[in-house]
Amino acid sequence: MLSPYARLSLLLALLAGAGAGVLVCEPQRLLARGWPPQLGGAAAVVAFAAAYGLCTVAFVPRPLLNLAAGALFGSPLGLATALAGTVLGAGVAFGLGRLLGQDALRPLLRGRWLRAADGQLSRHGFRSMLVARLFPGVPFWAANYCAAVSRMGWWPFLLATAVGSVPNTAAYAVAGARASAPTSPAFLIATASIAVPALLGTVVAWRKRHHWRGR
């Protein structure tokens, strides 16, 4: 068996390799060029969901992938495909972090904030992860790996990810599906559903930052 730090090094190497692969493959070209014509129907949905999950592990921003899902498959199917990819990617990241990073990183949780976050995720996993998924200011990858280092269970993590990712994913999928009609009510509502939570999240984060500074 590899030592904890050897496993952590392997995890970092895998993530670096995945990031390099994304830079070479440029998945954002899907928005401009569309889906390969040789893939269609159910095969296209499965392939996109799998690619979506792997891309999130490699730190590709989910908003870009959600827009692509809506543009390629329409609103309802795009939402379902993006959610499947979201849960898949979160599960892969959680598994990698738990298997390769937890033993090495847990002894480093000495700071007050780190211990508090670990305790919250360990004791109230579903509720904490649901809030993290609903709050637009928490990066998807950061929530995945923080949960993996904690003692949070698999099923609360996956269920909270699936439920908490619906609103934001739906807004981006609708925006992607209606991007050709930017004045349509559906597109305007979708963009408002993206902008308003992001603005509220920024305000809350700013207020919390000043609250902690004053303590």
N, C-alpha and C positions, 0 to 999 in steps of 0.2 A: 504494500500500500504506500502511496505517496504521502509525504508529510503535508500538514495543512498549508504551509507556505508554498510548497511545490504545486499543490492543487490550485492555490490562488494565482500563482504565476501562469499556470495552464489556462485558467479562466481569462486572465488578462490577455494572453496570447490569442485565445479564441475570439475574444471581442475585438481585438485589434485586426485580426484577419477578416472578421465579418465586416467591420467598418471599411477596410480596404476594398473588399469585394463590392460593397455598395458603391463606392466611388468609381469603380471600374464599370459596373453594370448600369449605373445611372437609372434607377427605377422611376425617377420623375419623368422620363421620356414617355411613359404610358399616357400622361396627360396630353401630350402633344401628338403622339403617333397612334394611340389606341392599342387595343389588345391584338396580339398576333392572330392573323386570320385562320391559321390552321387549328386554333383552339376555339371551341364553341360549346354552348350549352352547359351541362353539368361539369364537364371537364374544365371549362374556363373558370367556373365558380370555385371548384376545389383547388385548382392551380393558383388562383389569385389569393384565396384564403391562406394557403400554405406560404406563398411568397410574402404576403402581408405579415404573417407571424414572424418569419425569419428576418424581414426588414426591421421590425420593431426591436428585435434582439440586437440588431446592428445599429440601433439609435436613429433610424430614419423617422422623421417626425410623423406622428399619426395623422395630423390634419391633412398632410399631403396624400397619404394613403386613403383616407376617408373620402377626400374629393375625387380621387381616381376611381374608387369603388362606385360612387354615385354616378360619375360620368360614364363609366363602362357598362354598368348593369341597371341603372335607374335607381329610384329612391328605395323601394321596399327590398329588392334583392341586394342592392348595394349595401343597405344597412345590415342585412343578415350576414352577408359575406364579410363585411368589415368587422362585425362583432365576433364572428367565428375566428377571424385572423387575430383579433385583439386577445381573445381568451387563449388561443394557441400560443401567441408570442409571449404573453404574460406567464403561461405555464412553463414554457421552455426557459425563460429567463429565471423564473423562481427555482426551477429544478437545477439549473446550472449554478445559481448563487448558493443554493442550499447544499449541493453536493461538493462544490469546489471552493466556495468562499466562506462559508459560515464558521468553520472551525478556526480559521485564521483571523477572521475579523471580530468575532465576539469578544475576545480578550481586550480589544482596543476600545470597547464601549465604556470609556471612563468619564467622559464629559457629562455634565448635568443634562444637557439637551439630548445627547445621544442615549443616555440611560432612560430618560423620560419617553423618548420615541420608541425605544425597544420595549419598555414596559407596556406602553399603550397598545402596540401591535401584538404583543404576546398575550395580553389579558383581554383585549377587546378587538380582536382581529377583524371580524366582519365589519363592525361599525367604523373602525378607523380606516380600513381600506375603502369602504364605500364613500366616506368623506373625501379621501384622497383622489378617488376617481372622479367625483363630482366637482371638486375644486380645480379650476382651470390652471392654477399656478403651480401644481405639482407635476413635474415631468414624469411621463409614463415609466421610463426606464428606472428612474430613481426610486419610485414606489415599489417596483418589482424587486429590486435588489435589497432595499431596506427591509421589505417583508421577508425575503429569503434569509437574511442574517438573523432576524428575530425568531421567536419560537411559534410563530403563527402557523396554523394548520393549512393544508392544501385546499380543502373544500371551502372554508370561509374565504380564502384568498381568491379562488376562481369564481365563486358565486358573487362576491362583492365586485369583482372586476366586470363580470358580465352585466350586472344590474346597474352599477354606477357609470358604465361607459355608454349606456344607451342614449341619454340626452345629447351629449356633445357629438357622438358619432352620427346620430340621426340628422343633426343640424348640418354637419359637413356633407353627408351623403346627399341630402336634398339640395344643398348649394351646388354640389358637383353635377347633379342630374339636371338642374335648371340653369346652369351657367350660361347656356346659349340664349336665355331669356332673362337678363338681369333686372328687368323692370317688373317681372311677374310677382304676384303676391307671395307665392311659395318661396322664391329666391330671397325676397326682402325679409320675410319672416325668419328664414333660415339664417341669414347674415345677422339679423338682430339677435337671434338666439345664440350666436357665436360671440358677438361683440359685447352684449350686456353682461353675461357671466364673467367674461374676461376683465371688463372694467370693474365689476364688483369685487372680483378676486384681487385685482391690483390695489383697490382701496383698502380691503381687509388686510392684505399683507403689509401695506404701508402703515396702517394703524397699529397692527401688532408689533411691527418693527419699532415704532416709537414707544409703544407701551413697554416693551422689554428693555429699551434703552433707559427708560426712566426708573426702572426698578433697581 
